[in-house]
Amino acid sequence: MEYFKFPEGALNTVRKEAADFLLERGKRDPNSASMQVERIKAVHPNYLFESFVGEKQFDFLNIDLEGLDEQILKRIDFKRFRPRVIAIETLLDDHLQ
């Protein structure tokens, strides 16, 4: 997948429409005036849990995947992996939805 990197790391995203919006905004804000595009490998969330959590219980899961949060949440095998609390980011900006 493509990963859009900005000088201000908090602006990085995997969403092309968000990157385009930030570049447009960059005409007024130097933190989003330039961008690099990298190709990255995506893995299934259950693979990450199998590899790093295994059968251990964990309490907190934070999902912050720049607009892909809901898609990732739907792919998790909650019969196997049961965090007590899940935090996800939501987008309220109409320009980025």
CORDAVEN-V612658 format. One record per pair of residues at least 12 apart in sequence whose C-alpha atoms are under 7 Angstrom apart, sorted by the first residue. I is the first residue (numbers start at 1). J is the second residue. D is the distance in Angstrom with one decimal. If there is no record, write none. Layout:
i->{I,I}
j->{J,J}
d->{D,D}
//
This chain:
i->{1,1,1,1,2,2,2,2,2,3,3,3,3,4,4,4,4,4,5,5,5,6,6,6,6,7,7,8,13,14,17,18,45,45,46,46,58,59,59,59,60,60,60,60,61,61,61,61,62,62,62,63,63,64,64,69,69}
j->{39,40,41,42,14,37,38,39,40,37,38,39,40,19,35,36,37,38,35,36,37,32,34,35,36,31,32,31,66,66,96,96,72,76,76,77,83,83,84,85,83,84,85,86,83,85,86,87,86,87,88,87,88,88,89,88,89}
d->{5.6,5.4,6.3,6.7,6.0,6.4,5.7,4.7,6.2,5.6,5.1,6.1,6.5,6.5,6.4,5.8,4.7,6.6,5.4,5.0,6.2,6.0,6.2,4.7,6.6,5.7,6.8,5.4,5.4,6.5,6.7,5.4,6.9,6.2,5.9,6.6,5.3,4.7,4.7,6.1,5.6,6.1,4.9,6.0,6.3,6.3,4.8,6.3,5.8,4.8,6.1,6.2,4.9,6.0,5.8,6.4,6.9}
//
